[in-house]
Amino acid sequence: MINKDFYTRAKELADSCNRVKGNKVYETLAKEFHIRKRNARDRFKSLFGKCVRDYISNNIIPTREQMRDAIIKSSTHDEMCNILNVNRDLLKGLYDKYFGYSTYFKCKICLLNEIDVIQYNPTIEDNYSLFISQWLGDGYFDFTNNRSCLSLEHCEKQFDYLKFKISLFKKAFPNLPGFESITPRKDINSFRWRSNNMYNSYMTKIQTITLEEALTKLTPFGWCLYYLDDGYLCNSGLGISTTNKELQLLIQKELSSYGIKSNISSKAVTIQSKEEIIKFLNNFIKPYLHIIPKCMHYKSYIKI
């Protein structure tokens, strides 16, 4: 006989199931505890207040956010089911319940203006810093052939961070594309978002901005985004990666204006002292920690 009580084993089996059909929970319990399948079923329903099919369904039915992200990442209904790792039968009615439409493609279209609500009230300077942070960090600006576009790209693990930045741009410029413009790059397991043509004063300034102007115009929130893009935090300290000597000196100078001491290495501007790291986090991360996606929190905490 198995060295576990009935309740523990039943919960273990049901929790490990990712499909309702063919789950074999009752059969396994009956075999292991030398009882009839019906007895196993009756015990399970008494212990958990529902049959095993309902128990598993409640565990694996995706939330609206999970389903929305899977729609964004996929191109077809079947591909979305594979991302969610659920039987397509479980999704019956969820399109209508979550999005008000009955088919995958209509739901995809309805994401046109879908963004995450971020509890943040940016200043005009913060909005300009949003552009500067991406010019310094992971953004790509395209001003060729009369275009005026911005592209953002992040890996699978930072998918929520990509959505976060899109939502910031949408908050500042509601006419920009939303999550519907995210496209997967399966060859390198990443996701890319591209704006439509943006003709505004910020894009005009970005075309001719200098490194010195960029650093002096960065607000604390702009520093937050720049650090989340190009910074790191590890046992040896905190750093902002860049091999550009001019940029290194400008970063060091600007940090000193916040009362933060830093050093320059061949590949980064670094901060080793825990006291100085705490100063950096207090100025550029702590005020915005409540809106920073959890996938980026590994850059936000230091062990004392």
Secondary structure, DSSP 8 states (H G I E B T S, - for coil): --SS-HHHHHHHHHHT---STT--HHHHHHHHHT--HHHHHHHHHHHHSS-HHHHHHHHHS--HHHHHHHHHH-SSHHHHHHHHT--GGGGTTHHHHHHS-SSHHHHHHHGGG----------HHHHHHHHHHHHHTT-EEE-STT--EEEEEEEGGGHHHHHHHHHHHHHH-TTS--GGGEEEETTTTEEEEE-----SHHHHHHHH--HHHHHHH--HHHHHHHHHHHEEEETTEEEEE---HHHHHHHHHHHHTTT---EE-SSEEEE--HHHHHHHHHHHTGGGTTTS-GGGGGGT----
